[in-house]
Amino acid sequence: MHQPRPSTILSIAVLAVGVALAPANGQGSAVVEFPDPAMFYQNTTFVIDGDVGYVPSFDNDTLWSFSVVDGVLLDADGLALPSPGTASDAFIFADGRLAIPGWFPSQAIYVADISDPTDLSEMGIIPFSAATNIQGQNVEIDDDGVVGFVASFPNDTLYSFNVVTMSLEDPDGLTLPGNPDRIARAGDRVAMVDTTNGRIMVADVTNPADLLLAGVIELPGSNSFGSNDNIVFADDGRTGFVSSNERVLYSFDVLTLELLHSGGLVFGAGSFGDHVAIHDDTVACISSSGLSFIDVSDPTAMSLIANADFGGTIAPQGSATVAFTADGTMAAIPVVFPGLLVYTFEVATGVQVADPFLVDAQPNQLTIFGPSDRVGVICSTEATIWLIDGLFPVPLPGDIDQDGDVDLDDFSLLAGCVNGPDVPAPPSSCDQSNFDRADLDHDDDVDFIDFGLFQVVFTGL
């Protein structure tokens, strides 16, 4: 049997009965400021590797590295990109390599050496043909972190490239039967939204030197996609989800090329659907008027969990993204109208878990990272990145029913969740979320040790 960690016992012992831990709502936040004339596009994203973040800016065309702990620029001068350097996204490969699609000075993949974040350097450029436009497109990376995939328009082609050999794997690429935008990889398949025909195109990338078209997944009715309509995959590596501009969430199998939920699931309100995110069996869907949480545990019968309650009319703009906390119980989203705010919600109910947090400019890409669920949000019009702590409530150990105190109701739930070290699952009378909260020493069972820890909280010792 596992023994409780001393830190766990100590953290529980100092809590008094009936005292809930409130969110700090931004306490300890840091703001990364970039020197003039650095600017970000609305669709600029930053990427995190450990305690270091990377982001490209335009006007001064520079790749920057910064600490996601204290917001300090690590390479104070950044790495100058070849002019015009029009780039909005960075992608981390293996062995300290980072790739950026953009103009360098023509269409190309720029590869940087980030092995020393305080001294960024250029590794080289992988040129593309004059018919391509890959600026602003996302890159998917193979399991070895060596080969990348990127879609191009207006020649409607999927390309593969190698950041070690610094060359295209399939120089001619795969000509596609529609206009590709956001792409997503699942094993040996790459799925792409078709913005021309409102469907999903799937490529077989088993051999990056010979890309093949696996097929097309047709969607029922009239569908269209925008530049922020992305595809996400479940943990099984084959079930995909995408929302259309018509606010319909579709599920599909990338191997059989079958649509799983007949007709899809209509969500939200307003004129269009947008970015989606996934955590375990929950998909968050942005629409022009809000945010919806969808249960996708059965992709053939998806259902609404909750619509987020913003408390008024809001408008997440086209490059807004939503992200989940590590445990998937809460989520955050940036909103530009009204008020340049970051909102946080409980997934199960859709209610706000804290007051909206005000940033200094238009908030776009948002991510949640680290064990403390720190929120990172990029603000395009002021060229800043906010790193925000304390936006989510800290759970009170022992508060199994999550009503803000520890009382006899929680004791009853604890008693109903008792199993033992040889029992692989919670009792039938105890659901998984209650079991996780009753397992106070985090050793995957609920036993006398958890009762002892609960007593410490309940009695206020």
C-alpha positions in Angstrom: 0.0 0.0 0.0 1.3 3.5 -0.9 2.1 5.8 2.0 0.7 9.4 1.9 3.3 12.0 1.0 4.4 14.2 3.9 3.6 17.3 1.8 0.1 16.0 1.3 -0.5 15.5 5.0 1.0 18.9 5.8 -1.1 20.8 3.2 -4.3 19.2 4.5 -3.4 19.7 8.2 -3.2 23.4 7.9 -6.7 23.8 6.5 -9.6 24.7 8.9 -13.0 23.2 8.5 -15.4 25.2 6.3 -12.6 27.4 4.8 -12.5 27.3 0.9 -9.5 28.5 -1.1 -10.6 31.3 -3.4 -8.9 32.1 -6.7 -6.2 34.8 -6.5 -7.6 36.2 -9.8 -4.3 37.2 -11.4 -2.0 37.5 -8.4 1.5 36.8 -9.3 1.0 37.5 -13.0 3.8 38.4 -15.3 3.7 40.3 -18.6 6.2 39.7 -21.3 7.0 42.9 -23.1 8.8 43.0 -26.5 10.8 46.0 -27.7 9.4 48.4 -30.3 8.5 48.0 -33.1 7.6 44.3 -32.4 4.0 43.5 -33.3 1.9 40.3 -33.4 -0.7 39.3 -36.0 -4.1 38.3 -34.6 -3.3 34.7 -35.4 0.2 34.8 -33.9 0.8 31.9 -31.4 3.5 31.1 -29.0 4.9 27.7 -28.1 6.2 26.4 -24.8 9.1 24.1 -24.1 9.6 23.5 -20.4 10.0 26.9 -18.8 10.7 28.7 -22.1 8.4 30.2 -24.6 9.1 31.1 -28.2 7.2 33.6 -30.5 8.0 35.4 -33.8 7.1 39.1 -34.2 6.8 41.2 -37.4 7.9 44.8 -38.2 11.3 43.9 -36.7 11.0 40.2 -37.9 12.4 38.5 -34.9 12.2 35.2 -33.1 12.0 35.7 -29.3 12.6 33.4 -26.3 11.2 34.2 -22.9 10.7 32.7 -19.5 7.2 31.5 -18.8 8.0 31.8 -15.1 8.9 35.4 -14.8 8.3 36.8 -18.3 11.9 37.9 -18.8 13.3 37.9 -22.4 16.1 35.3 -22.4 17.8 36.3 -25.7 17.4 40.1 -25.2 18.0 40.9 -28.9 16.2 37.9 -30.2 17.1 36.2 -33.5 16.6 38.4 -36.6 14.6 36.6 -39.3 15.3 37.2 -43.0 13.2 40.1 -44.3 10.3 40.4 -44.7 10.0 37.5 -42.2 6.2 37.5 -42.3 5.6 34.7 -39.8 3.0 34.1 -37.1 3.7 30.6 -35.7 6.6 28.6 -34.3 6.8 24.8 -33.9 9.3 22.8 -31.8 11.0 19.8 -33.3 13.5 17.3 -31.7 17.1 18.1 -30.7 16.6 21.8 -30.1 15.2 22.7 -33.6 12.4 25.1 -34.1 10.6 25.7 -37.5 8.6 28.8 -38.7 6.6 28.9 -41.9 6.6 32.3 -43.7 8.4 34.6 -46.1 12.2 34.3 -45.8 12.3 36.3 -48.2 10.2 33.9 -50.4 8.0 31.1 -49.1 10.1 28.8 -46.9 10.5 27.0 -43.6 13.0 28.8 -41.4 14.8 26.5 -38.9 16.4 27.9 -35.8 18.6 26.3 -33.2 17.0 26.8 -29.7 19.2 24.5 -27.8 20.4 27.6 -25.9 17.4 29.8 -25.3 19.7 32.7 -24.3 21.6 32.6 -27.7 19.2 31.7 -30.5 20.9 31.0 -33.9 19.9 30.2 -37.5 20.2 26.6 -38.8 19.0 27.2 -42.3 16.0 27.7 -44.7 14.0 25.1 -46.5 12.7 26.8 -49.7 9.3 26.2 -51.2 8.2 26.9 -54.8 6.8 30.2 -55.9 3.3 28.7 -56.3 3.0 28.1 -52.5 1.8 30.2 -49.6 2.4 28.5 -46.2 2.6 31.7 -44.1 0.2 31.4 -41.2 -0.4 27.7 -41.7 0.1 25.3 -38.8 2.7 22.5 -38.9 2.2 18.9 -37.7 5.3 16.9 -36.6 6.0 13.2 -36.8 6.7 11.1 -33.7 10.4 11.4 -34.1 10.3 15.2 -34.2 12.2 15.3 -37.5 9.6 15.5 -40.3 6.9 18.2 -40.5 3.8 18.5 -42.6 2.3 21.8 -43.9 -0.5 22.7 -46.3 -0.2 25.3 -49.0 -2.6 27.5 -50.9 -3.5 28.6 -53.6 -1.9 25.5 -55.1 -3.8 23.3 -52.6 -0.9 21.0 -51.8 0.3 19.1 -48.7 4.1 19.1 -48.2 6.5 17.2 -46.0 9.9 18.5 -44.9 12.8 17.3 -42.9 14.5 19.7 -40.4 17.7 17.5 -40.2 18.4 17.2 -43.9 16.9 20.7 -44.4 14.9 19.6 -47.5 11.5 18.7 -48.7 10.7 15.0 -48.3 8.2 14.9 -51.2 9.2 17.9 -53.3 6.1 17.8 -55.5 3.8 17.4 -52.5 0.3 15.9 -52.6 -2.2 17.8 -54.7 -5.5 18.0 -52.9 -9.1 18.1 -54.2 -9.9 21.3 -52.3 -8.4 24.2 -50.4 -6.6 23.1 -47.2 -6.4 25.1 -44.0 -5.9 23.8 -40.5 -4.3 20.3 -40.5 -4.1 17.7 -37.7 -2.1 14.4 -37.6 -3.2 11.1 -36.1 -0.6 8.4 -36.6 0.0 7.9 -40.3 -3.0 10.1 -41.3 -3.2 13.9 -41.7 -6.7 15.4 -41.8 -7.5 18.8 -43.3 -10.5 21.0 -43.5 -11.5 21.8 -47.1 -12.5 25.5 -47.1 -13.7 25.3 -50.7 -16.1 22.3 -50.5 -16.9 22.1 -46.8 -15.6 18.6 -46.1 -12.6 16.8 -44.6 -9.6 15.6 -46.7 -7.4 12.9 -45.4 -3.8 12.1 -46.5 -1.8 8.9 -45.9 1.7 10.1 -44.7 3.1 6.6 -43.9 5.9 7.4 -46.3 6.7 11.2 -46.1 8.5 11.0 -49.4 5.4 9.7 -51.1 2.3 11.4 -49.7 -1.0 9.8 -50.8 -4.7 10.8 -50.7 -6.5 8.4 -48.4 -9.9 9.9 -49.2 -12.5 12.5 -48.5 -15.1 12.6 -45.7 -18.3 14.3 -47.0 -20.4 16.1 -44.5 -24.2 16.3 -44.7 -26.0 19.4 -45.7 -24.3 22.7 -46.4 -21.0 23.3 -44.5 -18.2 25.8 -44.7 -14.9 26.3 -42.8 -12.9 29.3 -41.9 -9.2 29.7 -41.1 -9.7 29.0 -37.4 -11.8 25.8 -37.8 -9.3 23.2 -36.5 -9.4 19.4 -36.1 -8.7 17.7 -32.8 -8.3 14.0 -32.2 -9.3 11.8 -29.2 -6.7 9.8 -27.3 -7.5 6.7 -29.4 -5.6 8.3 -32.3 -8.3 7.9 -34.9 -11.5 9.7 -33.8 -11.5 13.3 -35.0 -13.7 16.3 -34.2 -14.3 19.5 -36.1 -16.9 22.3 -36.0 -18.2 24.1 -39.1 -19.1 27.7 -39.6 -22.7 26.5 -39.3 -22.1 25.6 -35.6 -22.2 21.9 -36.1 -19.7 19.6 -34.4 -18.8 16.5 -36.5 -17.1 13.4 -35.3 -15.3 11.0 -37.8 -13.0 8.1 -38.0 -9.8 9.0 -39.8 -9.0 5.4 -40.7 -12.3 4.2 -42.0 -13.2 7.7 -43.3 -16.7 7.4 -41.8 -18.8 10.1 -40.2 -19.7 8.8 -36.7 -22.5 11.0 -35.5 -25.2 11.2 -38.1 -25.8 14.9 -38.9 -23.4 16.1 -36.3 -24.4 18.1 -33.2 -25.6 21.7 -33.4 -24.2 23.9 -30.6 -24.1 27.5 -29.3 -25.6 30.5 -30.9 -24.7 33.2 -33.4 -23.5 33.2 -37.0 -20.5 30.8 -37.0 -18.6 28.0 -35.2 -14.9 28.3 -34.7 -11.9 26.9 -32.7 -12.4 23.6 -30.7 -10.3 22.0 -28.0 -10.4 18.5 -26.5 -9.7 17.0 -23.0 -10.5 13.3 -22.6 -14.2 13.0 -23.4 -15.0 16.7 -23.6 -14.8 19.1 -26.5 -15.1 22.8 -26.1 -16.6 24.7 -29.1 -16.4 28.4 -29.7 -19.1 30.2 -31.6 -19.5 33.9 -32.4 -21.7 34.3 -29.3 -20.2 32.0 -26.7 -18.7 28.7 -25.7 -20.2 25.2 -25.4 -18.9 22.0 -23.7 -19.8 18.8 -25.5 -19.7 15.2 -24.2 -17.9 13.0 -26.8 -17.5 9.9 -24.8 -19.7 8.2 -27.4 -18.7 9.9 -30.7 -21.7 8.3 -32.4 -24.1 10.1 -29.9 -22.5 13.4 -28.8 -24.4 15.5 -26.3 -24.3 19.0 -24.7 -22.8 19.3 -21.2 -23.3 23.0 -20.7 -23.2 26.4 -22.4 -20.8 28.9 -20.8 -22.6 31.7 -19.0 -20.8 34.9 -19.7 -23.5 37.0 -18.0 -24.2 39.1 -21.1 -23.5 39.5 -24.8 -19.9 38.6 -25.7 -18.0 38.1 -28.9 -14.9 35.9 -29.0 -13.1 37.1 -32.1 -11.8 34.9 -34.9 -8.4 34.0 -33.5 -9.6 33.2 -29.9 -8.7 29.8 -28.5 -10.1 27.9 -25.6 -8.0 25.7 -23.3 -8.7 23.2 -20.4 -7.1 23.0 -17.0 -4.9 19.9 -16.4 -7.8 18.0 -14.9 -10.3 19.1 -17.5 -12.8 20.4 -15.0 -12.4 24.1 -16.0 -11.5 26.1 -19.1 -10.5 29.6 -20.1 -11.2 31.7 -23.2 -10.2 35.3 -24.3 -12.9 37.7 -25.4 -12.4 41.1 -27.2 -16.0 42.4 -26.8 -16.8 43.7 -24.4 -13.6 44.6 -22.5 -10.5 42.6 -23.6 -11.1 40.0 -20.9 -10.2 36.4 -20.1 -13.1 34.3 -18.8 -12.9 31.1 -16.8 -15.7 28.5 -16.6 -16.6 25.2 -14.9 -17.1 22.6 -17.6 -19.9 20.6 -15.8 -22.1 23.7 -15.3 -20.8 26.4 -17.6 -20.8 28.9 -14.8 -17.9 31.4 -14.3 -15.4 30.3 -11.6 -13.8 33.8 -11.2 -14.3 37.4 -12.3 -13.1 38.0 -15.8 -9.5 39.1 -16.0 -8.6 42.3 -17.8 -5.6 42.4 -20.1 -4.0 45.4 -21.8 -4.9 44.8 -25.4 -6.7 42.4 -27.8 -6.3 38.9 -26.4 -5.9 36.1 -29.0 -4.3 32.7 -28.6 -4.7 31.3 -25.1 -3.1 28.3 -23.5 -3.0 26.7 -20.0 0.2 25.1 -18.8 2.1 23.9 -15.8 1.0 22.2 -12.6 -0.5 25.4 -11.3 -2.7 25.9 -14.4 -1.1 29.1 -15.4 -2.8 30.9 -18.2 -0.8 32.4 -21.1 -2.5 34.8 -23.5 -1.0 36.7 -26.4 -2.2 40.3 -27.0 -1.7 41.3 -30.6 -2.2 45.1 -30.6 0.3 45.8 -27.8 2.8 43.0 -28.5 2.6 41.6 -25.0 2.1 38.1 -23.6 0.3 37.8 -20.2 1.2 34.9 -17.9 -1.6 34.8 -15.4 -1.7 32.9 -12.1 -4.7 32.2 -9.9 -7.5 32.4 -12.4 -8.9 29.0 -11.2 -10.1 28.1 -7.7 -7.8 25.8 -5.7 -9.8 22.8 -4.6 -10.2 22.3 -0.8 -9.0 18.8 0.1 -11.9 16.8 1.6 -14.6 18.9 -0.1 -15.8 15.9 -2.1 -19.2 17.5 -3.1 -17.4 20.8 -4.0 -19.8 23.0 -2.1 -17.1 25.1 -0.5 -16.8 23.3 2.9 -15.9 20.0 4.5 -18.8 18.5 6.4 -20.8 15.3 7.1 -22.1 15.2 3.5 -18.5 14.9 2.3 -17.9 12.1 5.0 -20.9 10.2 3.5 -19.4 10.4 0.0 -16.0 9.4 1.3 -17.5 6.3 3.0 -19.3 5.4 -0.2 -16.0 5.4 -2.1 -14.1 3.1 0.1 -12.3 0.3 -1.8 -8.8 -1.0 -1.3 -5.4 -1.4 -2.9 -6.4 -4.5 -4.8 -9.7 -3.1 -6.1 -9.1 -1.7 -9.6 -12.0 0.7 -9.8 -14.3 2.8 -7.5 -17.3 1.1 -6.0 -20.5 1.2 -8.1 -22.0 3.6 -5.6 -19.1 6.1 -6.2 -18.5 8.0 -9.5 -15.0 8.6 -10.7 -14.9 12.3 -9.9 -16.0 11.7 -6.3 -13.5 8.9 -6.0 -10.7 11.1 -7.2 -11.5 13.8 -4.6 -11.9 11.2 -1.9 -8.5 9.7 -2.6 -6.7 12.4 -0.5 -3.3 10.8 -0.6 -3.4 10.2 -4.3 -2.5 6.5 -4.2 -5.4 5.3 -6.3 -7.5 3.8 -3.5 -9.7 5.1 -0.7 -8.9 3.5 2.6 -8.2 4.3 6.3 -5.4 6.6 5.5 -7.8 8.8 3.5 -10.2 8.7 6.5 -7.4 9.9 8.8 -6.5 12.8 6.4 -10.2 13.7 6.2 -10.5 13.8 10.0 -7.6 16.2 10.2 -9.5 18.6 7.9 -12.8 18.0 9.5 -11.6 18.7 13.0 -9.5 21.6 12.0 -6.3 20.1 13.6 
